[in-house]
Amino acid sequence: MDMSRRTLLAATGATAATALVATAGPASATGRAAAAPDPDDFATLLGRAESLLTGGAFDPADADFATAVATLDTTARGLWNSLDRTAGRTALWPDLAPVTDAGNFGQSYTRLRTIATAWATPGTSLTADTEVADALVAALRFTHDTAYNPARPEKGNWWFWEIGAPRALMDCCVLLRERLPAADLADHLAVVDRFCPNADRRTNSPTLAETGANRTDKAVIVALRGLLGRDGAKLVSARDALSDVRDGGRNSLFRYAASGDGFYEDGSFVQHDVVAYTGTYGTVLLSGCAHLLALLAGSPWAVADPAVSVMYEAVERSFTPVLFDGLMMDAVRGRAVSRERAGDHRDGAAAVSAILLLATGAPAAYAGRWRSVVKGWLTRNRTAPFTAFASLPQLALAKAVLDDRRIDAAPRTTGLFVFADMDRVVHRQPRWAYTLSLSSKRISAYEAGNGENLHGWYTGDGMSYLYDADDLGQFNDGFWPTVDPYRLPGTTVVTGRRADLGTGGGTSTYRPSNAVAGGAVLHSRYGAAAMELTGAPGTTLRARKSWFLLDNAVIALGAGITSGDGQPVETVVENRGLGADGRHRLIVDGVRQPSSQGWSRDFDRAHWAHIEGVGGYVLPEGAALRTLREERTGTWRSINTGADTGGSDTPLTRRYLTLWVDHGVSPTDARYAHVLLPGASAAATAVWSHSRPVRVLVNDAGAQAVEVRRQGLTAVNFWAAGTVGGITSSGPASVLVQRRGPRISVAVSDPGRTLTGLTVELPHRVRTVDSADDTVSVVPGRRPVLTVAVGGSRGHTHRAELVQ
């Protein structure tokens, strides 16, 4: 089975160039050659480019490498056997006809690359086979003459014309360079010059500057074209595209974005202007940059822009928080969650490999930390072991870390991360992580198109993801094709069927009209997140949702839930996948419930529940809880019909345990309150329910707040000016205040980005200010007042440390 386009691009950009980079000489201060390049430079870098595709030298006796070689061989042999090699052929593979369609010739090149990689890799059944090489050369010529040549106009998906096809074509040429006739190579270079002449502009829209991952993809293509054509100017163009020399750095990949595509200082990554995309496009960007840095290191075209440190910082700011034991969190994978051949483990592996490749040339302090973190991820994940599915290039980098006894495995990342610039919140504890996928008029609720993500309607409506160290397969065991897409955990929805998304060409996004999405974080430990929910297009649903994130609990509050659509409205407390045959015990208010499939029960006033192996759920006010066990059957094809990413029609059946609160038909000002206790036992959940260590202070349309007395913590989401728990805010805001001994810590944000200034009055006497952000001024006294300049801060947190 062929890999998806994004997965394969990321994989080939993260490879075993460690030795090559380590032996390369230092770059010049500018990255430009002091003298004309030596012809040997091109040969050296072409050899390096080949190693980046094949994994370079490896020990064939190593069982892990042997497995990877066998996997490559099986895939390539299957493609070889089905390749039409007859004289009168009209396509290379019958399922990719007509070959003149962009998706079909794009995928044809991708398949040819797989065969070429097996031909160039020692140990496969195709290795160095003359017949294979000749057939590949002929197939490239056929595709050029029939479908992909300078005379053809772009039709269909531009990506295949300008990125997918030229990248795979250049990779094939690198691998087959000693077998390609000069005339054939010249033709292949000419077609790349036609459709990807540089990385700065979209060829089919010359006024559109390329950004983010697309710019990186194209820079790699232009660099490979430069090497194959012995054209130093092309290499300069590729290198300079990373820094956007052409436009004075406006679209540089080595700068923090303030809007639109790219990495943000808070760790966010956005692509397509409004989509949270760290896990796919962000990975492609990191992979491409790492690839070029490694490919060009020590050459006259080495990347020497000092701003490359943005890439180094992105590893820990952007990627480490959203990788859980090597799994890429689905909240930042966009429409890629619908790709059968991707999965959180494969997108995670692409990011891991990109990080390791980047480490080969990064300063020692960065590289040492990254390798330790990666070793921790890889050694802990026994559910999807990296060595069982990694490609040879990926495996070579990982084995170098796994086999090095000098590298210690770092523990899991902990902390609380509010990614204000992409409407995501990640809360991490030693054995679990909780992620929120929010949306607003700034960040889309979902992206769909080209047949992908057909049922992603509610993925940005406050969907919550619980990652458990003992359940790493939760979102990768057939979850997306089988989960009820109308009951995603954490969401509040109007029930009713909806039409499939994105069935036509091109991609599109949906941005709701709400302003509030985000929150504040205190001490990287406590958080208050909020989202004003505006329902799906065509509905009148409105709700105000809050999450308060603590050491061992997540308190979810909803208020002002109103709808006039004549349909029931539900808030999903949990929808947990139990695998193909799970029988996880469910306890409600101390009573064990049946485990038979199809069982359901409505509890008029439940106070707590517990799911075996997952954790506890407390309903502090009591609630009408609905419960359901069910087996659900679906196919990947039902959620993705994409030209190169479409799923199979093979039915999958998985079991689910769903808990939800029914607000009734067309509710007015309804509300909910529930507490998640990840990993808690049933006994601990019962104790928590009775002792109530966290008190809900208020839960209405004006404010939502909790108090944790043992921690001296009060957390409030103000929806308007008001006073809660002695804290007064002059307007809507997220506020956390903690009093510990004589110290008072304050965190404030404006998640709606509607204010320029905000005042917060505290109930604790303050004598002095220990420290405060430049945006915060404090008037001490019996009722101290903080004035916070929130304007222009894009929803980020402002902090102060005060002393009584």
Secondary structure as UniProt FT lines:
FT   HELIX           5..12
FT   HELIX           18..23
FT   HELIX           39..54
FT   TURN            60..61
FT   HELIX           63..82
FT   TURN            87..88
FT   HELIX           94..96
FT   TURN            99..100
FT   HELIX           102..120
FT   TURN            122..123
FT   TURN            125..128
FT   HELIX           130..146
FT   TURN            150..151
FT   HELIX           158..159
FT   HELIX           160..164
FT   HELIX           165..175
FT   TURN            176..179
FT   HELIX           182..195
FT   STRAND          201..202
FT   TURN            203..204
FT   STRAND          205..209
FT   HELIX           212..228
FT   TURN            229..230
FT   HELIX           232..243
FT   TURN            244..251
FT   TURN            253..254
FT   STRAND          262..263
FT   TURN            265..266
FT   STRAND          269..271
FT   TURN            272..274
FT   STRAND          275..276
FT   HELIX           278..282
FT   HELIX           283..296
FT   TURN            297..298
FT   TURN            300..301
FT   HELIX           306..308
FT   HELIX           309..314
FT   HELIX           315..319
FT   HELIX           320..322
FT   STRAND          323..324
FT   TURN            325..326
FT   STRAND          327..328
FT   HELIX           330..332
FT   HELIX           334..338
FT   TURN            340..342
FT   HELIX           343..359
FT   TURN            360..361
FT   HELIX           364..380
FT   HELIX           386..389
FT   HELIX           392..402
FT   TURN            405..406
FT   STRAND          415..419
FT   HELIX           420..422
FT   STRAND          424..429
FT   TURN            430..431
FT   STRAND          432..437
FT   STRAND          446..449
FT   TURN            450..451
FT   TURN            454..455
FT   TURN            457..460
FT   STRAND          463..468
FT   TURN            469..470
FT   TURN            472..476
FT   HELIX           479..482
FT   TURN            485..486
FT   TURN            489..490
FT   STRAND          492..494
FT   STRAND          507..510
FT   STRAND          517..522
FT   TURN            523..525
FT   STRAND          526..534
FT   TURN            537..538
FT   STRAND          542..549
FT   STRAND          554..562
FT   STRAND          568..579
FT   TURN            580..581
FT   STRAND          586..588
FT   TURN            589..590
FT   STRAND          591..592
FT   TURN            597..598
FT   STRAND          600..611
FT   TURN            612..614
FT   STRAND          615..634
FT   HELIX           636..638
FT   TURN            643..645
FT   STRAND          652..665
FT   STRAND          670..678
FT   HELIX           682..691
FT   STRAND          694..699
FT   STRAND          703..708
FT   HELIX           709..711
FT   STRAND          713..718
FT   STRAND          722..724
FT   TURN            725..726
FT   STRAND          727..729
FT   STRAND          733..740
FT   TURN            741..742
FT   STRAND          743..749
FT   TURN            751..752
FT   STRAND          758..761
FT   STRAND          768..772
FT   TURN            774..775
FT   STRAND          776..779
FT   STRAND          785..788
FT   TURN            791..792
FT   TURN            794..795
FT   STRAND          798..803
//
